[in-house]
Amino acid sequence: MARKPEVTIDRAGEQTTVRLSGPWTAPHAQTIESLVQEIETDAETFPLTLDLSGVERLDTLGAWTLNRTRHELSGKGQVDFANATPEQKILLDEAAFRDFQGASKPRHSRMVDFLVDVGQSVAGAGRDMVGGVGFLGELISALIRVVVHPRRFRGTAVINQLEQIAYRGVPIIVLISFLVGCIVSQQGIFQLVKFGATPFVIDLIGILVLRELGVLLTSIMVAGRSGSAFTAEIGSMKMREEIDALRVMGLDPIEVLIVPRIMALVIGLPLLTFIASIAALVGGGLTTWVYGDISPDIFLNRLRAAVSLNTFLVGMIKAPFMALVIGIIATLEGLAVEGSAESLGRHVTSSVVKAIFMVIVLDGLFAMFFAAINY
């Protein structure tokens, strides 16, 4: 039995046979390299056959080296392996030499690439819209099941989500709304004082906050705070296969995980909108007092005359719909998370961006609707 790898080259006419023998393994790497160089130098006639019938042992190094030699000689003519055992064939296939140099990318027109990107974006938006409608149908079905079978209602989960969404979100929402109310009032005074119309800043701040800013700012903050949390929580459960475990246990993930979150959003967002509107009005009132010399009594009287119940209801009517959109987008993105941390981060980002975008679009649609019906 040979103790080191050997090579015998036989030439018969235009056919060359390279007979390999001995152990072609990693301990003999230096000898193997010299032998393959000998094969490459002496190979003059083709087709060439690498006969493995005498090979006692073959490991990954030997298989890769033989594949590399075959690859380099294939540019001169046909090279094949012969008499390899089934195990050796498997190893040769797994250790096949591959050229990792990527093919050059074809050049495209910038206009064509731009149109392709636009088309892909539109197609992706269409898929998201169809998926959202389908998910809304599943959500409604789960709600109907909860209504028909009240024992399935998870009140504790709803209360817990209300605490996370509404109660714990009050400080930051009040602070931001208060500051925005101050800023809008201040800038309004600076502009209206030029025309001697400083008191009209009360009309401005009242209508703007109650109809638009209160619900819009609250929805954006809830989308960034609670929407991202929903996506991260459900996405983490998806990565750890906890959602599959719920299905195996006979529980509906939508009924267990999503319905309580969306119900809490639909209840909590109008409450936060009301609190945010009050905070913005307080901020506007303090600013008009400081910069416009308008006392709180005058501010309240003017505000009562400037706004009506319709003005307040417009903002409150928008809130549940915006909550529903935020909840659907956040939970749908969470369920789309795959098995990597990169996928989780990507879907959390996508959830926040899509939710804020749809909140603004929905606000614009409501504005056109209420203007059309003169409400």
Secondary structure, DSSP 8 states (H G I E B T S, - for coil): --SS-EEEEEEETTEEEEEEEEEESGGGHHHHHHHHHHHHHH--SSSEEEEEEEEEEE-HHHHHHHHHHHHHHTTTS-EEEES--HHHHHHHHHT--------------HHHHHHHHHHHHHHHHHHHHHHHHHHHHHHHHHHHHHHHSGGG--HHHHHHHHIIIIITTHHHHHHHHHHHHHHHHHHHHHHHGGGT-TTHHHHHHHHHIIIIIHHHHHHHHHIIIIIHHHHHHHHHHHHTTHHHHHHHTT--HIIIIIHHHHHHHHHHHHHHHHHHHHHHHHHHHHHHHHHH---HHHHHHHHHHH--HHHHHHHHHHHHHHHHHHHHHHHHHHHT--SSHHHHHHHHHHHHHHHHHHHHHHHHHHHHHHHHTT-
